[in-house]
Amino acid sequence: MLQLKDKRILITRTRHQASDLAAQLEALGANPILIPTIEIAPPESYALLDDALARLNNYGWLVFTSANAVEVFHHRLNLQQARLSHRASNPHSSKGPQKPRIAAIGPATARAIQVVGLTVDLIPPQYVAESLAAALAPYASGTKMLLIRAEQARDILPEALTAAGANVTIANAYRNQIPPDSIPSLQSLFNSPATYPDAITFTSASTATNLFALLEAANLTLPPNILLASIGSVTSRTLRYLGHSPTIEATEPTIPALIQAIASSFSQR
């Protein structure tokens, strides 16, 4: 029997990231409901990122904390390669200084790096900023590191690397914003108990913060007895701060672990 047969599960990820999670839930019999509480937008400026990419060989480490950052990095680098010489813009040029090593915060980010043809040199044992900082600390002293991330990201990673002796350049690749067109979708979803979801997935702190901001804007409150599924400790901490303790937390911050936690929870009910 399918573990999540007929369970209605709200997915709050961005539209372009939701399909994989939805497909895996459907394979277990669930009915995914896709209402993004977050969308990716350009940063205020690409100037810092573009300047860093033009001098990429000057860095000892290139650090990514999300697949979105990898995608923007690859796109902006390709734009530079269309304008500049191959030697000036290619991080793997055989001419000039040694190419930077690459660190990824977790397996999803690592896969995105591999998709664009690059090699991952380091993944921390736990897929959070604190663990990534600890894993990079032995390489930090006197090393120039380029951190490509979202505008609103926590400063734990750059602060820890700087404290360990690294010279950290932060380049914003994108920003997260709330999609206002999700408000009518949420109003329809929570219009009647018959349409309530059985569970809501939270795959980042931003998805949690933004869902409750959208509910407030829609003059809605979260009905009781809906399973709140958190992907990890950072997201869970945000949920608690918002006054909503997670029902379950994945054993590691990955989509497969989140799905397993949801399936196990429903099988025990």
Secondary structure, 3 states (H helix, E strand, C coil): CCCCCCCEEEECCCHHHHHHHHHHHHHCCCEEEECCCCEEECCCCCHHHHHHHHCHHHCCEEEECCHHHHHHHHHHHHHHHHHCCHHHHCCCCCCCCCCCEEEECCHHHHHHHHHCCCCCCECCCCCCHHHHHHHHHHHCCCCEEEEEEECCCCCHHHHHHHHCCCEEEEEEEEEEECCCCHHHHHHHHCCCHHHCCCEEEECCHHHHHHHHHHHHHCCCCCCCCCEEEECCHHHHHHHHHCCCCCCEECCCCCHHHHHHHHHHHHHCC
